[in-house]
Amino acid sequence: MEPGKVSSNMKSKQQLTELIFHRAEEIKSHKDIEAVMQKHYKLLFRLYLTKPLYFKVIFKANRFIIGSAIMAYFFTTEKPTLRHVKDFCKKTGLISDNTIDSFLLFIRVGGRMDVKKDPQDKRKLNYQVTSKALDETRALINTMMIPYGMLYPDFDVSGCLKMENFTADYFQKYAEIILNQVYLFDMVPDCKAFVFRDAGHMLLMDLYIESIKQQPAVIEYNYQKASLKCGVSRSHIKRCLKAAEVDGLLTLDTPNNTIILHLTFMQMVLNYFAVYMAMVEHGLRGLPGAPPLPAH
């Protein structure tokens, strides 16, 4: 199979973007969407605490692209090589050579990838994703798939959790999104203040969940607790929030240790989560034997 080619009928970038936008609109209008978001946050927080260093690193947009490319080529290419991943990531124009190399080293040193020279061509470095990385990836998908079942009760979550080839089947389909360079931050541009920083996803979800708990748009925010939850320093969180303030998403009331979350922030997080869920749903469409998902 041609490297990174999932099928001859793979949708175009425009088709995929329109499909995901359409599904996201339906997902975010669901009556239980807030409960679904809270369930995701709870599951993610539990997983995040097991390996905060790893998850804070992969939840930065450019590294998430590299990690996704590793999985996409691994499951759609007969002999995936580091060159496949590097060339793809360079082609995006979003990631420097140094970032690519340092992240690949991080993955290898962490025991998530095995690399060997190709027996037919010693210049090529073939790679294998380890069981450790596959387990972590599946656990991460589960933090969205389990809440997805709250949106569509007919979807057999328990059956999917038992599937032996779940990750391979999922990425055969999800690779369409990755290889077409359909990015969440392009579809929801206001999220960039968060997702281009370490632990950005966790931080924006934490703020949103706090607003639900505290009810008013003005929330008291404990930076020390947030630091522990997100696995980053308080100064890192403050820099991220300052960038969000510049973008008009919130206002920092430092003397009172509160944050005023603007309507633009609340709408951004809802749009962000709905698009993220629609992307996960696209991967779920690749599972054999799964009940029919909502129509495109």
Disulfide bonds with the S-S distance in Angstrom:
none
